[in-house]
């Protein structure tokens, strides 16, 4: 062994050990990193073959290499860590003669021999295992479940490193597959905990990841303290985690089959970087470039091609193009616009439709309106005013007096008057019925928020197209087995129970304070078709109505419309309330809503229920409701209906019960 090389390596060894084991640097090292440095500093004093110095040194060097890039604020740590690993490879991992020469040199410097092992100390009798507190273990289990579910959210998983995701999965596998706590189970759990601790500070943009990672490690560290605590903790988390993993697997499969979902579409009129109409505002005729902005939920990080179609109010396709977008997870993206720089696109007023699809699958259908601009409306109003002036001037021209009526006998005039009155009375009573029989009203609407037009009168038939709420259909022929043939651009079949006439359509809209407001958020809160039909029938059976904000041209007109005891409204949520004014549980067959009378400031709750084998809701209970609260929950049995109210998340609740009366024999 060359003496010069040996002296250089001894010097580097001494410098590295002294620096890395100094009190100041020790506080900055990771626990695994400090353990590796400490064991390497004493490894030269062992037997090469008996203590397997070469393999031990390789493991400790691997630990140092894994941690050397964790100190961006102190590069000297990385420098001396690399220097130490280089000396270890050269002196301790090469062969026995090199190791013995290096060991002899260090013994000469430190002037000490290999210490004899101290005699074994008598092992004290271990204390009895403490029994865990069920309340504390239950709280730790709840914290673990909540944090585990958060860290396995698909959007959060995209932000985790592979080591973090693997460590979280390993903790679940340990709890699932090991009913008894052993030393091997404890070592595996500690390794996963150490991996999570090592990466918990790498998410400055989302501190909730660090918080929930700490919650998982703290709960798991408490669980493996002793066997009784581990068993109680495992029983508390096993069933909820198994259920969550099953639902997670279903959602993962759905996302694999549907890699891209559009949750929001916004439109704007943009040309050459100038926003003529910003996103979310009303569009006017003469659009420059109709530009969509979409909010996507996806795990893809690649370029995706979207196919965009624009359909005119007369259901004709006026534009179709493809837009390539570079995706990087769930975010908001801009699609390419379509139109012309001179602002000549979409010059007709009406309801347009925008469809977006990907790989032949339709992702979204957005209906938006295009109106006249304020300048165009003022010009049209001026033209109407000029036309009315012409009509008024022509009407002001005096007309010649009518010729004198011939005198007739009083009875002659009375007889004809009675005959005409008789026929008018008959026509008034019988005419509408005959008119409906001869000329039935074929126009109808769908009460559902989204209606599927099928090719055949069957729920298994192919879906021709899907139409949103507010579309006008025309009946074709008679009903066939619960299905009605209709025509709307295309011909197909719709379930008969979904179709309502124009009067019922207006009545249903008035419940939510609108007329043809197809984007009403209060109505969209109640998505169940059965619940909507029950609410409409309740209004019809009780001769109730809502009110229409657009029914009066002045404030006085509107106030006259809403007055009356039979005017009741549905408001989705009260101002300042935490709970909404409705409750819907399709699995239990319960629907409840709070209605409001604006004139007398009254509120009442109505509860509908249905049996498991029926889709129709029946009125079960109605009662006066307290003010400024929403419905927290509703439960129903054969004899009791329990309605629980609440206003804020931390407030107390009020409960109303109705018991079924028993008849005395």
Buried (B, 14 or more C-beta within 10 A) or exposed (E): BEEEEBEEBBEBBBBBBEBBBEEEBEEBBBEBBBEBBBBBBEBBBBEBEEEEBBEBBBEBBEBBEBBBEBBEEEEEBBEBBEBBBBBBEBBBBBEEEBBEBBBEBBBEEEEEEEEEEEEEEEEEEEEEEEEBEEEEBBBBBBBBBBBBBBBBEBEBBBBBEEBBBEBBEBBBEBBBEBEEBEEEBBEBBBEBBBBBBBBBEEBEEEEEBBEBBBBBBBBBBBBBBBBBBBBBBBEBBBEBBEEBBEEBEEEEEEBEEEBBBBEEBBBBBBBEEEEBBEBEEEBBBBBBBBBBBBBBBBBEEEEBEBBBBBBBBEEEEBBEEEBEBEBEBBEEBBBBBBBEEEBEBBEEBEBBBBBBBBEEEBBBBBBBEBEBBEEBEEEEEEEEEEEEEEEEEEEEEEEEEEEEEEEEEEEEEEEEEEEEEEEEEEEEEEEEEEEEEEEEEEEBBBBBBEBBBBEEBEEEBEEBBEBBBBBEBEBEEEEEEEBBBBEBBEEBBBBBBBBBEEEBBBBBBBBBBBEEBBEBEBBEBBEBBBBBBBBBBBBBEEEBBBBBEEBBEEEEEBEEBBEBEEBBBBBBBBEEBBBBBBBBBEEEBBBBBBBBBBEEEBBBBBBBBBEEEEEEBEBBBBEEBEEEBBBBBBEBEEEEBBBBBBBEEEBEEBEBEBEEEEEEE
